């Protein structure tokens, strides 16, 4: 008889885990929350009290040996994602790690190679691609009447004033913030094979980077990044041979499709459809978290491979690294 639930353990009960991921688990019928682990005992106990974990631990190896879960969700600093993720894959477990998978390209590749060697799932939590609005954007871009996609663009502005996880400012921004729009562009347009970028960054004062992208499909694109902003701002756009669609601020979707010849003086020639999505979705403050964990659970149950795995995250980091190198050298960078 096929299983209808995935037995899950959490490794890491810090703020992000407790505010975004563990609340999402209770909304997924296919998940049985077996146990929580954190080095700080009180945090692990809090997961039992607040989110229904059956038991708590301070040693993840002990938890895995006793509970024999189907999968683990690893949420902490990037070094932990890499080290614990690799260890759990070697134990034969399906793994979900938060982004970024590592602080370094070498570490991200190590996790990717461990996934390949194990034959297990290693999904990375780049939740933008799982947001309903970005999934709708992809569905629109794949419509026959939209036409072949030949241009993509993303703009993302965030408040970060210093390098996350004690990294240099620009690389820390890439790992903490830019990985989101980069992964979303990969989701919509496939792999990037070449970048040309320019920019300026001064820790505590400002960051501005503009990158021109060429995709393996032949499409072109742009990624515009800003740091030290008083606000978050996001926009993702896709242009096809016959249509244009964009998602803005995770809640507004615009779509226009050309039908026949357009006279510039005809106000009815182009019809723009606008859809408003709520910023709160299924009881969780930010959309995408429930959906990414649902996808993980469904893949574990079905044996299918997730569309946001350690390989995708590795190539997103390769592209971000190429952008940084292009900014520093003033040269275009090819991505193998």
C-alpha positions as CSV (number, residue, x, y, z in Angstrom):
1,X,0.0,0.0,0.0
2,X,1.4,3.4,-1.0
3,X,2.2,5.9,1.7
4,X,0.1,9.0,2.0
5,X,2.3,10.9,4.4
6,X,5.9,11.9,4.6
7,X,7.6,11.6,8.0
8,X,9.6,14.8,8.4
9,X,12.1,16.0,11.0
10,X,13.3,19.6,11.3
11,X,17.0,20.4,11.9
12,X,17.3,24.0,13.0
13,X,14.7,25.9,15.0
14,X,15.9,29.5,14.6
15,X,13.9,32.5,13.7
16,X,13.4,31.8,10.0
17,X,12.5,28.2,10.7
18,X,10.0,29.1,13.3
19,X,8.5,32.1,11.5
20,X,8.2,30.8,7.9
21,X,8.8,27.1,7.4
22,X,7.4,25.3,10.5
23,X,4.1,27.2,10.4
24,X,3.7,26.1,6.8
25,X,4.1,22.4,7.7
26,X,0.9,22.3,9.7
27,X,-1.0,23.3,6.5
28,X,0.2,20.4,4.5
29,X,-1.8,17.2,5.0
30,X,0.9,15.0,3.4
31,X,3.4,15.8,6.1
32,X,3.7,14.1,9.5
33,X,5.9,16.3,11.7
34,X,7.8,13.7,13.7
35,X,10.6,15.6,15.6
36,X,12.5,18.8,15.8
37,X,16.2,19.4,16.6
38,X,18.2,22.4,17.7
39,X,21.5,22.9,19.6
40,X,19.5,25.1,22.0
41,X,17.2,22.8,23.9
42,X,14.5,25.5,24.5
43,X,14.1,26.1,20.8
44,X,13.5,22.5,20.0
45,X,11.0,22.3,22.8
46,X,9.2,25.3,21.4
47,X,8.7,23.6,18.1
48,X,6.9,20.8,20.0
49,X,4.7,23.3,21.8
50,X,3.9,25.5,18.8
51,X,3.9,23.3,15.7
52,X,3.0,19.8,16.9
53,X,6.4,18.0,16.6
54,X,6.1,14.8,18.6
55,X,9.6,14.8,20.1
56,X,12.6,17.1,20.4
57,X,16.4,16.6,20.2
58,X,19.6,18.5,20.4
59,X,21.6,16.0,18.3
60,X,20.4,15.5,14.8
61,X,22.2,12.2,14.4
62,X,20.4,10.8,17.4
63,X,17.1,12.1,16.1
64,X,17.7,10.4,12.7
65,X,18.7,7.1,14.2
66,X,15.7,7.0,16.5
67,X,13.0,8.4,14.2
68,X,14.0,7.0,10.8
69,X,12.3,9.9,8.9
70,X,11.6,9.9,5.2
71,X,13.2,13.3,4.9
72,X,14.7,16.2,6.8
73,X,14.3,20.0,6.5
74,X,17.6,21.8,7.3
75,X,17.3,25.5,8.2
76,X,20.2,27.5,9.6
77,X,23.3,29.3,8.3
78,X,24.6,28.3,4.9
79,X,27.6,26.3,6.4
80,X,25.0,24.2,8.2
81,X,22.9,23.6,5.0
82,X,26.0,22.3,3.3
83,X,27.5,20.1,6.1
84,X,24.3,18.7,7.5
85,X,22.7,18.4,4.0
86,X,25.6,16.3,2.8
87,X,25.7,14.2,6.0
88,X,21.9,13.4,5.7
89,X,22.2,12.5,2.0
90,X,24.9,10.1,2.9
91,X,22.6,8.5,5.4
92,X,20.1,7.9,2.6
93,X,17.6,10.6,3.5
94,X,15.7,13.0,1.3
95,X,16.8,16.5,2.1
96,X,15.3,20.0,1.9
97,X,17.8,22.8,2.7
98,X,17.1,26.5,2.9
99,X,18.9,28.9,0.5
100,X,21.7,29.4,0.0
101,X,23.0,25.9,-0.1
102,X,26.5,27.0,0.9
103,X,28.7,30.1,1.3
104,X,30.8,29.0,-1.6
105,X,30.5,27.6,-5.1
106,X,32.7,24.7,-4.1
107,X,30.3,23.9,-1.2
108,X,27.2,24.2,-3.4
109,X,28.8,21.8,-5.9
110,X,29.6,19.4,-3.0
111,X,26.0,19.3,-2.0
112,X,24.9,18.8,-5.6
113,X,27.4,15.9,-6.0
114,X,26.2,14.3,-2.8
115,X,22.7,14.4,-4.2
116,X,23.7,12.7,-7.4
117,X,25.7,10.1,-5.5
118,X,22.9,9.3,-3.1
119,X,20.0,9.0,-5.6
120,X,17.9,11.0,-3.1
121,X,16.1,14.3,-3.3
122,X,18.0,17.4,-2.3
123,X,15.7,20.4,-2.7
124,X,16.8,24.0,-2.1
125,X,14.3,26.5,-0.6
126,X,14.2,29.2,-3.3
127,X,10.6,30.0,-2.5
128,X,10.0,32.7,-5.2
129,X,9.5,30.1,-7.9
130,X,6.8,28.4,-5.8
131,X,4.8,31.6,-5.3
132,X,1.4,31.3,-7.0
133,X,2.0,34.5,-8.9
134,X,5.3,33.3,-10.3
135,X,3.8,29.9,-11.2
136,X,1.0,31.8,-13.0
137,X,3.6,33.9,-14.8
138,X,5.3,30.7,-16.0
139,X,2.0,29.2,-17.1
140,X,1.2,32.3,-19.2
141,X,4.7,32.3,-20.8
142,X,4.2,28.7,-21.9
143,X,0.9,29.4,-23.6
144,X,0.9,28.9,-27.4
145,X,-0.6,32.3,-28.1
146,X,2.2,34.0,-25.9
147,X,4.8,32.9,-28.4
148,X,8.4,32.0,-27.9
149,X,10.1,33.7,-24.9
150,X,12.9,35.9,-26.0
151,X,13.4,38.4,-23.2
152,X,13.2,38.2,-19.4
153,X,13.9,40.9,-16.8
154,X,14.0,41.1,-13.0
155,X,14.4,44.1,-10.7
156,X,14.9,43.5,-7.0
157,X,15.7,46.1,-4.3
158,X,16.4,45.2,-0.7
159,X,17.5,46.9,2.5
160,X,20.7,44.9,3.2
161,X,23.4,47.3,4.3
162,X,26.2,44.8,5.0
163,X,27.3,41.4,3.9
164,X,25.1,38.6,5.2
165,X,26.8,35.8,7.2
166,X,30.0,37.9,7.6
167,X,30.7,37.8,3.9
168,X,32.0,40.7,1.7
169,X,29.0,43.0,1.1
170,X,28.4,42.2,-2.6
171,X,28.7,38.4,-2.2
172,X,26.6,38.4,1.0
173,X,23.9,40.4,-0.9
174,X,24.0,37.9,-3.7
175,X,23.6,34.9,-1.4
176,X,20.9,36.5,0.8
177,X,18.9,38.4,-1.7
178,X,19.9,38.2,-5.4
179,X,19.6,34.4,-5.4
180,X,15.8,34.8,-5.3
181,X,15.3,36.7,-8.6
182,X,18.2,34.7,-10.2
183,X,16.5,31.4,-9.4
184,X,13.2,32.8,-10.6
185,X,14.7,33.8,-13.9
186,X,16.1,30.3,-14.2
187,X,12.7,28.9,-13.5
188,X,11.1,31.0,-16.3
189,X,13.9,31.0,-18.8
190,X,16.4,28.2,-18.1
191,X,20.1,28.4,-17.6
192,X,22.2,31.5,-18.1
193,X,25.3,31.0,-20.2
194,X,26.8,34.5,-20.4
195,X,26.7,37.7,-18.3
196,X,27.9,41.3,-18.7
197,X,27.5,43.4,-15.6
198,X,28.5,46.8,-14.2
199,X,27.8,48.3,-10.8
200,X,28.9,50.0,-7.6
201,X,28.7,49.0,-4.0
202,X,29.8,50.7,-0.8
203,X,28.9,48.8,2.4
204,X,26.4,50.8,4.5
205,X,25.8,53.3,1.7
206,X,24.5,51.6,-1.4
207,X,24.6,48.9,-3.9
208,X,23.5,49.1,-7.6
209,X,24.2,46.3,-10.1
210,X,22.9,45.9,-13.7
211,X,23.6,42.6,-15.4
212,X,22.8,41.7,-19.0
213,X,22.1,37.9,-19.4
214,X,22.1,35.5,-22.3
215,X,20.2,32.2,-21.7
216,X,21.0,28.8,-23.3
217,X,17.7,29.1,-25.1
218,X,18.9,32.1,-27.0
219,X,16.7,34.5,-25.0
220,X,18.3,37.6,-23.4
221,X,17.5,39.2,-20.1
222,X,18.5,41.7,-17.4
223,X,18.9,41.6,-13.7
224,X,18.8,44.9,-11.8
225,X,19.8,44.9,-8.1
226,X,19.8,47.5,-5.4
227,X,20.9,47.4,-1.8
228,X,20.6,49.8,1.2
229,X,17.0,50.5,0.2
230,X,14.3,51.7,2.6
231,X,11.9,49.2,1.0
232,X,11.7,45.8,-0.7
233,X,10.7,46.0,-4.3
234,X,10.3,43.2,-6.8
235,X,9.3,42.9,-10.5
236,X,9.7,40.0,-12.9
237,X,8.8,40.3,-16.6
238,X,8.6,37.9,-19.5
239,X,8.3,38.9,-23.2
240,X,7.2,36.5,-25.8
241,X,6.7,36.9,-29.6
242,X,3.1,37.9,-29.0
243,X,2.8,38.8,-25.4
244,X,4.1,40.4,-22.2
245,X,3.5,39.4,-18.6
246,X,4.9,40.7,-15.4
247,X,4.6,40.1,-11.7
248,X,5.1,43.0,-9.3
249,X,5.5,43.0,-5.5
250,X,4.4,39.3,-5.3
251,X,0.8,40.3,-5.7
252,X,0.0,42.1,-9.0
253,X,0.1,40.1,-12.3
254,X,-0.2,42.0,-15.6
255,X,-0.7,40.2,-19.0
256,X,-1.2,41.5,-22.5
257,X,-1.3,39.5,-25.7
258,X,-1.1,40.9,-29.2
259,X,-3.9,39.7,-31.6
260,X,-3.3,40.7,-35.2
261,X,-2.0,44.0,-36.5
262,X,-2.1,47.0,-34.1
263,X,-2.9,50.5,-35.2
264,X,-1.2,52.9,-32.8
265,X,-4.3,55.1,-32.8
266,X,-6.6,52.2,-31.8
267,X,-7.1,52.2,-28.0
268,X,-8.7,48.7,-28.2
269,X,-5.8,47.1,-30.0
270,X,-4.1,46.0,-26.8
271,X,-6.0,44.7,-23.8
272,X,-4.1,44.5,-20.5
273,X,-5.4,42.1,-17.9
274,X,-4.5,42.8,-14.3
275,X,-4.9,40.3,-11.5
276,X,-4.4,41.2,-7.8
277,X,-3.1,38.4,-5.4
278,X,-3.2,38.9,-1.7
279,X,0.2,39.2,0.0
280,X,-1.1,36.8,2.8
281,X,-1.7,33.3,1.4
282,X,-3.1,30.2,3.1
283,X,-2.4,31.7,6.6
284,X,1.3,32.3,6.1
285,X,2.6,35.8,5.8
286,X,4.7,35.3,2.7
287,X,3.6,33.0,-0.2
288,X,5.8,30.3,-1.5
289,X,6.7,28.5,1.7
290,X,3.7,26.2,1.9
291,X,4.0,25.5,-1.8
292,X,7.7,24.6,-1.8
293,X,7.3,22.2,1.1
294,X,4.2,20.7,-0.6
295,X,6.4,20.1,-3.6
296,X,9.0,18.4,-1.5
297,X,6.5,16.1,0.2
298,X,4.9,15.2,-3.2
299,X,8.2,14.4,-4.7
300,X,9.2,12.2,-1.8
301,X,5.9,10.4,-2.0
302,X,5.9,10.0,-5.8
303,X,9.6,9.5,-6.4
304,X,9.6,12.4,-8.9
305,X,12.5,14.8,-8.9
306,X,11.9,18.3,-7.7
307,X,12.3,21.3,-10.1
308,X,14.3,23.3,-7.5
309,X,17.1,21.0,-6.5
310,X,20.8,21.4,-5.5
311,X,21.8,21.5,-9.1
312,X,19.5,24.5,-9.8
313,X,20.9,26.3,-6.8
314,X,24.5,25.6,-7.8
315,X,23.9,27.1,-11.2
316,X,22.2,30.1,-9.8
317,X,25.2,30.7,-7.6
318,X,27.5,30.2,-10.6
319,X,25.6,32.9,-12.4
320,X,25.8,35.3,-9.4
321,X,29.5,34.6,-9.1
322,X,29.9,35.4,-12.8
323,X,28.0,38.7,-12.3
324,X,30.4,39.7,-9.4
325,X,33.4,38.8,-11.5
326,X,32.1,40.8,-14.5
327,X,31.5,43.9,-12.3
328,X,35.0,43.6,-10.9
329,X,36.8,43.0,-14.3
330,X,34.5,44.9,-16.7
331,X,34.5,41.9,-18.9
332,X,31.8,39.5,-20.1
333,X,31.8,36.1,-18.4
334,X,30.9,32.8,-20.0
335,X,29.3,30.2,-17.7
336,X,30.0,26.5,-18.4
